[in-house]
Amino acid sequence: FVALNLSEEAGSAEEYRQNLIDNYYESNLRNAVITSLENDSVITAYPEDYLENMKKIYYSQNLQQFNSYNSMYYEYLGYNMYSSPYEMLGLTSQEEYDAYVTSAATADVEYFLVTQYIFEAEGMTNTPEEVKAYYIANGYDDATYNDMLAQYGIEYMAQLAMSEKV
């Protein structure tokens, strides 16, 4: 059964069991580390510009998703499904949306500050070449990487690669 139906994941029942153990172990370990960092770290201050930039990224990504969804719905159904990004997220007002974005961006900033602290304490490196290699190893091609680089900048790209190293 495994060889016939799950050949991409394993060739035998035992290999499939091991695959599940390996995948869930890694996923659960990662979630436990992130939860621990969130619960056990204290951020006393962070650069306000950093938070504002992260909020802009959230607004931009949500707007892109909103436009993409509406384009798709218009193509298939003949009308736009959502009237605003906040409606797309199931929120009821711009104020609620702003609070949602601020909360999500703040959580990200705090997470990245903690990972940066660990990164620096461990003497890790994250050169532009290492950043690009990280994205290429994760399925990006040169064109997509360069598009993201142009849109977000090396700092944003590097922080994602840095957090994976940590």
C-alpha positions as CSV (number, residue, x, y, z in Angstrom):
1,F,0.0,0.0,0.0
2,V,2.7,2.5,1.0
3,A,4.8,1.7,-2.1
4,L,1.8,2.1,-4.3
5,N,0.1,5.1,-2.8
6,L,2.8,7.0,-0.9
7,S,5.9,6.3,-3.0
8,E,7.0,9.9,-2.9
9,E,7.3,9.7,0.9
10,A,8.5,6.1,1.5
11,G,8.9,2.7,0.0
12,S,7.7,0.6,2.9
13,A,5.5,0.9,6.0
14,E,8.6,1.1,8.2
15,E,10.0,4.0,6.1
16,Y,6.7,5.7,6.2
17,R,6.5,5.4,10.0
18,Q,10.1,6.9,10.2
19,N,9.1,9.7,7.8
20,L,6.2,10.6,10.0
21,I,8.3,10.5,13.2
22,D,11.1,12.6,11.5
23,N,8.6,15.2,10.1
24,Y,6.5,15.6,13.2
25,Y,9.6,15.6,15.5
26,E,11.1,18.5,13.5
27,S,7.8,20.4,13.3
28,N,7.0,19.9,17.0
29,L,10.6,20.8,18.1
30,R,10.5,24.0,16.0
31,N,7.1,24.9,17.4
32,A,8.4,24.3,21.0
33,V,11.5,26.4,20.5
34,I,9.4,29.3,19.0
35,T,6.9,29.1,21.8
36,S,9.7,29.0,24.4
37,L,11.3,32.1,22.8
38,E,8.0,33.9,22.8
39,N,7.1,33.0,26.4
40,D,10.5,33.3,28.0
41,S,12.1,36.3,26.3
42,V,11.6,39.8,27.5
43,I,11.9,42.6,25.0
44,T,12.2,45.9,26.8
45,A,12.5,48.1,23.7
46,Y,12.8,47.8,20.0
47,P,13.4,50.3,17.2
48,E,10.1,52.0,16.3
49,D,11.3,52.3,12.7
50,Y,11.6,48.5,12.6
51,L,8.0,48.0,13.8
52,E,6.7,50.6,11.3
53,N,8.6,48.9,8.5
54,M,7.2,45.5,9.5
55,K,3.7,47.0,9.6
56,K,4.2,48.3,6.0
57,I,5.2,44.8,4.9
58,Y,2.1,43.3,6.4
59,Y,-0.1,46.0,4.8
60,S,1.6,45.4,1.5
61,Q,1.3,41.6,1.6
62,N,-2.3,41.8,2.6
63,L,-3.1,44.3,-0.2
64,Q,-1.4,42.0,-2.7
65,Q,-3.4,39.0,-1.4
66,F,-6.6,41.1,-1.5
67,N,-6.0,42.1,-5.1
68,S,-5.1,38.6,-6.1
69,Y,-8.2,37.1,-4.5
70,N,-10.5,39.7,-6.0
71,S,-8.9,39.3,-9.4
72,M,-9.4,35.5,-9.2
73,Y,-13.0,35.8,-8.0
74,Y,-13.8,38.4,-10.7
75,E,-12.4,36.1,-13.3
76,Y,-14.4,33.1,-12.2
77,L,-17.5,34.7,-10.7
78,G,-17.8,38.1,-12.3
79,Y,-17.5,40.1,-9.1
80,N,-15.1,41.0,-6.4
81,M,-15.4,38.9,-3.3
82,Y,-14.0,41.5,-0.8
83,S,-14.4,45.2,-0.5
84,S,-11.2,45.7,1.7
85,P,-8.2,43.8,3.0
86,Y,-9.7,43.8,6.5
87,E,-12.9,42.1,5.2
88,M,-10.8,39.5,3.5
89,L,-9.3,38.6,7.0
90,G,-12.7,38.4,8.6
91,L,-12.3,41.7,10.5
92,T,-15.1,44.3,10.7
93,S,-13.3,47.7,10.6
94,Q,-10.2,49.5,9.6
95,E,-9.4,50.1,13.3
96,E,-9.7,46.4,14.0
97,Y,-7.5,45.7,11.0
98,D,-4.9,48.3,12.1
99,A,-4.8,46.6,15.6
100,Y,-4.4,43.2,14.0
101,V,-1.5,44.4,11.8
102,T,0.2,46.1,14.7
103,S,-0.1,43.0,16.9
104,A,1.2,40.7,14.2
105,A,4.1,43.0,13.3
106,T,5.0,43.5,17.0
107,A,5.1,39.7,17.5
108,D,7.4,39.3,14.4
109,V,9.7,42.1,15.5
110,E,10.0,40.6,19.0
111,Y,10.7,37.1,17.5
112,F,13.3,38.5,15.1
113,L,15.0,40.5,17.9
114,V,15.3,37.4,20.0
115,T,16.7,35.3,17.1
116,Q,19.1,38.1,16.3
117,Y,20.3,38.1,19.9
118,I,20.9,34.3,19.7
119,F,22.5,34.7,16.3
120,E,25.0,37.3,17.5
121,A,25.7,35.5,20.8
122,E,26.6,32.3,18.8
123,G,28.8,34.2,16.4
124,M,26.9,33.1,13.3
125,T,27.3,34.7,9.9
126,N,24.8,35.6,7.3
127,T,26.5,37.1,4.3
128,P,24.6,38.1,1.2
129,E,25.9,34.9,-0.5
130,E,24.6,32.8,2.4
131,V,21.2,34.5,2.3
132,K,20.9,33.8,-1.5
133,A,22.0,30.2,-1.0
134,Y,19.3,29.8,1.7
135,Y,16.6,30.9,-0.7
136,I,17.9,28.9,-3.6
137,A,18.1,25.8,-1.4
138,N,14.4,26.4,-0.4
139,G,13.2,26.3,-4.0
140,Y,13.6,29.9,-5.2
141,D,15.2,30.5,-8.6
142,D,17.5,33.4,-9.3
143,A,14.7,35.5,-10.9
144,T,12.3,35.0,-8.0
145,Y,15.0,35.7,-5.5
146,N,16.0,38.9,-7.3
147,D,12.3,40.0,-7.5
148,M,11.9,39.5,-3.8
149,L,15.2,41.3,-3.1
150,A,14.1,44.3,-5.2
151,Q,10.7,44.3,-3.4
152,Y,11.8,43.8,0.2
153,G,15.5,44.6,0.4
154,I,18.4,42.5,1.6
155,E,17.7,43.3,5.3
156,Y,14.3,41.6,5.2
157,M,15.6,38.7,3.2
158,A,18.5,38.3,5.6
159,Q,16.4,38.3,8.7
160,L,14.3,35.4,7.4
161,A,17.5,33.4,6.5
162,M,19.0,34.4,9.9
163,S,16.0,33.1,11.8
164,E,16.2,29.8,10.0
165,K,19.9,29.5,11.0
166,V,19.1,30.1,14.6
